[in-house]
């Protein structure tokens, strides 16, 4: 029996097209692996490194454990950070910082709290409720009039 006959019996194709398709499949697999796994991971690592380099004393941070605190001191040699959590000073590894809170993120929450303050009296509450219901009914009637046209 010749080698050609053995290859044919074993199911190997006679042409080189299977080799080309195999190479294309490997190239496709590598491309998919790069674009869906390696590239996003590298991008995320760069963002984290940039955040870590941008931490300064006085920044409000959140640790991976959920502790909200203010950076008191940083030791770049030991790669540690001392956090002030309402007068309690704790030392963490720099890698324990999950993210830095931005003042802009806190501002809308503070504005919302001042806007939604409770009225001082029950009369003010009932007046606000009736004004809101009148505005809602006017808006509903305007919408229904627009739909009927």
C-alpha positions, 0 to 999 in steps of 0.5 A: 500500500502506498502513502497516497492510498493510506492518506485516502483511507484515513480521510485526508483530502488530496488537495492543499485547500484544507491547509489554507482553511486551517490557517485562515481559521487560526488567523481569524481566532487570533484576531477575534481573541485580540479584539474581544479580549486583549485590546479591551483589557489593555485599555482598561489597564491604561485607564486604571494606571492613569487613575492611580497616577492622578490620585492626590492628597485630599481626593475623595476615594472609594476602596474595593471594600466600599470604604469612602474616605479622603486621601491623607498621605501617600507613600510612593516607595511602599505604594501605600495610601493613608485614608481619613474616614471621619477621623479614623486613619487607615493605611491601604495598599494603593491597589485597594483604591477602586475609584476616585470620586469626582466633585462633579458627581457629588454636585448633582446629588447635593443640588437634588437634595436642596431642590427636594427639601420638604416644605415647612408646613402642611399648608405648603405641602397641600399647596404644592400638591394641588399645583402639581396636579393642576400642572399635570392635568393641563399637560394631559389636556394639551396632549389630548388636544394635540393628538385629536388634531 
